[in-house]
Amino acid sequence: MKTFTGGIRFSFCILTFSFAVLAVGCTIPVVPYRAVYEDPVNYVRLERDETVLPEWPPSAHAHPLVLRFEDVARILDGISVREHRVWVQTWMQGEAPLMAAFRPDELALLSRQIAAAFVVAQPDERVTFYLSQPQTSVKRIITSGGLYLHGTELHITMGNWQVLYGIPTYGMIYDRRYPMRPTAAKDFDLFFDPSEAIIDQQHSLLDIMLANARDELVIDLTKVIPGVGVSSSGR
């Protein structure tokens, strides 16, 4: 009897260990962040930027930086979005109309909170944002992305724009965890006014075909905010 009981206990321990390993393997990795603002449906955070290497100082961002929320609002208000169309669609339908990237209420929220985030952002962090419009208990329309300042170049990436996101039946929620990552194939291009402030980037043919060539804007801040200063922390 003792041998039988010991065998059961041994088998139970092995089974428990196996489930523990499986659970760890299925755990969604959590991105470390510092919350700047958060309400039940929106947030602005500071996340560690893995592209910044401690052993390579030039990779550090120009944070912290003091920007007026009016200047941040001017930048965000200058961003517009257009549905991405391949040349056949453009030939048949023409270009899609330009649409403002953010609604007035989103602009008011983001401009103040992003300005506050830049004040406390470290050289190895980027500012991320997440905006949500609940539609049902399991569906919402999301807009998310991130930005950072490198020298006087402001990099803005849109992970999602007005995407209808449905929470999967297995309950794993990705959209709030990863604001920089798309939850669906990107079908939009970003534009900025004034266009002369845009710094052109090189893109591969694959990025162009997958509509990933215009999901990031690099803006020369000196052409948008005259006399903008850059903190020596990032340089």
C-alpha positions in Angstrom: 0.0 0.0 0.0 2.8 2.4 0.8 4.5 1.7 -2.5 1.2 2.3 -4.3 0.5 5.6 -2.5 4.1 6.8 -3.2 3.6 6.0 -6.9 0.4 8.1 -6.9 2.1 11.0 -5.2 5.0 10.8 -7.7 2.7 10.7 -10.7 0.7 13.6 -9.3 3.9 15.7 -8.8 5.0 14.9 -12.4 1.6 15.9 -13.7 1.6 19.1 -11.7 5.0 20.0 -12.9 4.0 19.3 -16.5 0.9 21.6 -16.2 3.1 24.3 -14.6 5.6 24.1 -17.5 2.7 24.3 -20.0 1.2 27.3 -18.3 4.5 29.1 -18.3 5.0 28.3 -22.0 1.5 29.7 -22.8 1.9 32.9 -20.7 1.6 36.1 -22.7 4.8 38.1 -22.2 4.2 41.3 -20.3 5.8 44.5 -21.6 7.2 46.5 -18.6 5.8 50.0 -18.6 5.2 53.1 -16.5 1.7 54.5 -16.5 1.4 58.2 -17.2 -2.4 58.2 -17.7 -5.0 55.5 -17.6 -8.8 55.3 -17.6 -11.1 52.3 -18.3 -10.7 52.6 -22.1 -7.6 54.7 -22.8 -4.0 55.0 -21.6 -0.6 56.7 -22.2 2.4 54.8 -21.0 6.2 54.8 -21.1 7.7 51.5 -22.4 11.3 50.3 -22.6 12.5 50.7 -26.2 14.6 47.6 -27.0 16.4 49.4 -29.9 18.2 51.6 -27.4 21.5 49.9 -26.5 23.3 50.9 -23.3 26.6 50.1 -24.9 25.9 52.4 -27.9 25.1 55.9 -26.6 24.1 57.3 -30.0 21.0 55.0 -29.9 19.6 56.9 -26.9 16.5 59.1 -27.4 16.4 62.8 -26.6 14.3 62.4 -23.4 13.3 63.9 -21.1 12.0 66.9 -23.0 9.6 69.7 -22.1 7.0 70.3 -24.8 4.0 72.5 -24.5 0.8 70.6 -24.9 -0.3 73.1 -27.6 2.8 72.1 -29.6 2.0 68.4 -29.2 -1.6 69.1 -30.2 -0.4 70.9 -33.3 1.7 67.9 -34.3 -1.0 65.3 -33.7 -3.6 67.5 -35.5 -1.2 67.5 -38.5 -1.4 63.8 -38.9 -3.9 62.4 -41.4 -4.7 58.9 -42.6 -5.6 57.5 -46.0 -6.8 54.0 -46.9 -4.0 52.2 -48.6 -4.8 51.2 -52.2 -2.7 49.4 -54.7 -2.3 50.9 -58.2 -5.2 48.9 -59.6 -7.6 50.2 -57.0 -6.2 53.7 -57.4 -6.7 53.4 -61.2 -10.3 52.2 -60.8 -11.4 54.2 -57.7 -8.9 57.0 -57.4 -7.2 57.9 -54.1 -9.1 57.5 -50.9 -9.9 60.6 -49.0 -7.6 61.9 -46.2 -9.0 61.6 -42.7 -7.9 63.1 -39.4 -5.9 60.6 -37.4 -7.5 61.7 -34.1 -11.0 63.0 -33.1 -11.1 66.2 -31.2 -11.6 64.5 -27.8 -8.8 62.1 -28.6 -6.6 65.0 -29.6 -7.3 66.9 -26.3 -6.5 63.8 -24.2 -3.4 62.7 -26.0 -1.8 66.2 -26.4 -1.8 66.8 -22.6 -0.8 63.3 -21.6 1.9 62.8 -24.2 3.4 66.2 -23.3 3.4 65.0 -19.6 5.0 61.7 -20.7 7.9 63.4 -22.5 8.8 65.3 -19.4 9.5 62.1 -17.4 10.6 59.8 -20.3 14.0 58.3 -20.0 16.5 58.0 -23.0 15.7 54.3 -23.3 11.9 54.7 -23.3 9.2 55.5 -25.8 5.7 56.9 -25.3 2.8 54.6 -26.2 -0.9 55.3 -26.4 -4.1 53.3 -26.7 -7.5 54.7 -27.5 -10.6 52.5 -27.4 -14.3 53.0 -28.3 -16.3 50.1 -26.8 -19.0 48.8 -29.2 -20.2 45.7 -27.3 -19.0 43.8 -24.3 -16.5 41.9 -26.6 -15.8 44.4 -29.4 -14.2 47.8 -29.5 -12.7 50.2 -32.1 -9.0 50.8 -31.3 -6.3 53.3 -32.3 -2.9 52.8 -30.8 0.8 53.5 -31.4 3.9 55.1 -30.0 6.4 57.9 -30.5 9.9 58.9 -29.4 12.3 61.8 -30.1 15.7 61.1 -31.5 17.7 64.2 -31.8 15.2 66.6 -33.4 13.5 63.8 -35.3 10.1 62.8 -33.9 9.2 59.2 -34.8 5.5 58.4 -34.8 4.2 54.9 -35.5 0.6 53.9 -35.7 0.0 50.3 -34.7 -3.7 50.4 -35.3 -6.1 53.0 -36.6 -9.9 52.7 -36.2 -9.6 48.9 -36.1 -12.6 46.8 -34.9 -11.1 44.4 -32.4 -13.0 41.4 -31.0 -11.8 39.8 -27.8 -11.0 36.1 -28.7 -13.1 33.4 -27.1 -10.0 32.0 -25.3 -9.7 35.4 -23.5 -6.2 36.5 -24.4 -6.3 40.2 -24.9 -3.4 41.5 -27.1 -4.5 44.9 -28.1 -4.0 46.6 -24.7 -0.7 44.8 -24.1 1.0 45.7 -27.3 -0.1 49.1 -28.6 2.8 49.2 -31.2 1.7 45.9 -32.8 -1.1 45.7 -35.4 -4.1 43.5 -34.5 -5.0 43.1 -38.2 -3.2 43.7 -41.5 -2.5 47.4 -41.9 -4.5 49.1 -44.7 -3.6 52.7 -44.2 -0.9 55.3 -44.9 0.1 58.2 -42.7 0.5 61.8 -43.9 1.6 65.0 -42.2 1.0 68.7 -42.7 3.2 70.6 -43.3 4.7 67.9 -45.7 8.0 69.7 -45.8 8.6 68.6 -42.2 8.5 64.9 -43.2 11.9 63.2 -43.3 11.8 60.5 -46.0 12.8 57.0 -45.1 14.0 54.1 -47.2 11.7 51.1 -47.4 11.9 47.6 -48.9 9.6 46.4 -51.7 8.0 44.0 -49.2 7.1 46.8 -46.8 5.6 48.8 -49.7 3.5 45.8 -50.8 2.3 45.1 -47.2 1.4 48.7 -46.6 4.1 49.0 -43.9 6.0 51.8 -45.7 3.7 54.6 -44.5 2.7 53.5 -41.0 5.5 55.6 -39.5 6.2 59.3 -39.7 9.5 60.9 -39.1 9.1 64.6 -38.5 11.7 67.3 -38.3 10.6 69.2 -35.2 12.6 72.3 -36.0 10.2 72.8 -39.0 7.1 72.5 -36.8 8.2 74.0 -33.5 10.7 76.9 -34.1 13.4 77.0 -31.4 12.6 73.6 -30.0 15.2 72.5 -27.5 16.6 69.0 -27.1 17.6 67.7 -23.7 21.2 66.7 -23.2 20.0 63.5 -21.5 19.5 61.8 -24.9 22.6 63.3 -26.5 
